[in-house]
Amino acid sequence: MSVSEIFEIPKYHYFDCGNDFSGSKDNFAYRIFYGDRFRIVTWHGRLCSDKAEIEHEAEFERNEEGFGEMIKWLEETYKQDP
């Protein structure tokens, strides 16, 4: 079961094991980086994050609360997108 109502994102434990994750919905793409903090970037198109023009970026505490805030930020960013 996904933690997001919009995106198919694994639960916190997946990231707590040190994994990054990327996904998309329609033309909206995102990548979550695991590190000292969660870092998330978004862009439009089918290019990978290394080649895409990043449109939004944010960082969150690397804990379950920060994870929840990150998911909420991602959903709000997607909904505000034209």
N, C-alpha and C positions, 0 to 999 in steps of 0.2 A: 504494500500500500504506500502511496506517495504521501509526502508531507505537505504537498501543495494541492490546491483545488484546480490549478491551471496546468501545472507542469508535472512531468513524471520525474521526481527527484527522490533519491534514496533517503532513508532516515539518517539521523545524526551519527549513528555508529559507523556507517560507511565512511564518513569523513574523518571520524575520530581515529580510524585505522590509517590515516595518512593519504587518502585518495583525493584526487581532483575529479571534477565531473563537468561535462558539458551537455547541452541539449538545445532544443529549439521548439518553437510552435509557430506555424505559418512561416513568416519571413523574419521573425524575431529570434535571435540566438543569444545564448549566455554560456559563461564558463565560470565555475566556482573553483578557486584555488585554495588548497589547504596549506597553511603555514603557521607562523606565530599568531596570525589573525586570519579569519576568512576574508578572502578578496574575491569580488565578483565583478565581471565585466559583461556588457551587453553590446550588441551590434545587430545590423540587419544584413541579410543575405546568407548565402550558403558557403562562404569562405570560412576557413578555420580562424580561430582567434588570433593566431600569429600573423595572418595576412589581412584580416579585416580592419576596417576603421572603427575603433572602439568609440561608442557613443556615450555610454554611462559606465561609471566605475564607483565602487564603494567598498569599505572595509568594516568588519564587524568582529567583536570579541570571539575568540575560539572557545566557545562553550555552548551549551544547549540554548541558553537565552539569546546569545548572539546569533545562533543558527536560526532561531525562530524569527528574529528581527530581519535577518538577511532574506528569508523566504518572503516575508511580508513586503520588503523593499522591492524584490524582484517582481512580485505580482502587481504592485502599484505601478512600477515602471512600465510593465507590459500594458496595463490598463490605460495609462496616460499616453501611450504611443498613438500617433495619428493613423 
